[in-house]
Amino acid sequence: MTFEKAYIRLEEIHRLLQSDELIDIEKILTLQEEAKECYDLCKGMLEKSEKSTSQ
């Protein structure tokens, strides 16, 4: 997954969880896991980019 796709998916998950829509707890857990994976991917790419630009 690319940084852009992961970031967009994080935004989608955020909007869904912030909405007034009633979401099943199982779905919430799945979304949280997916959000963590996307976050970790974005964080890792940003850290890698920072390291390469500081050298």
N, C-alpha and C positions, 0 to 999 in steps of 0.2 A: 504494500500500500504506500502511496506517495504521501508526502507531508500535506499537500493540499487536500487530498481526499480524506485523510485522517482529521484534519482541522474542520473541514466541512461537516463530517459526521459528528464530531464533538459538538458543533453548533446545533445540529439537528437534535441530538440527544438532549442537550440543554433546554432547547425550546419545548421539547416534548415533556420533559420532567417539570418544567415551570408552568405548563399549561394547566388549565382547570379540569382537563380530561382525567377521568378515573382510569388508572392503570393497574392491572393485576400485579401483585407483588412479585410473582415469578418473572414477569416482563421487566419490572424495575430492576431486579437483580441481574438479569441478562444485560440490560442497558448499562448498568453500572460497570459490569465486567468489560463490556465493549468500550465504554468510555475510558476506562483505565488503560486498556491496550492502546487506544488511539493517543491518549495523553502521553504514555510512556514512549511511543514512537516519535511523537512531535518533540518531546523533551530531549530525547536522545539525538535527534537530528539537529536541533538547535545547539546543543552542547558540542556536538562534533563540528558544526559550523563555526562556533565561537573559538574553539581550539585552533582550527585551521587558519582563521583570520588573525589570531593573536601571535602566530609564529612568524 
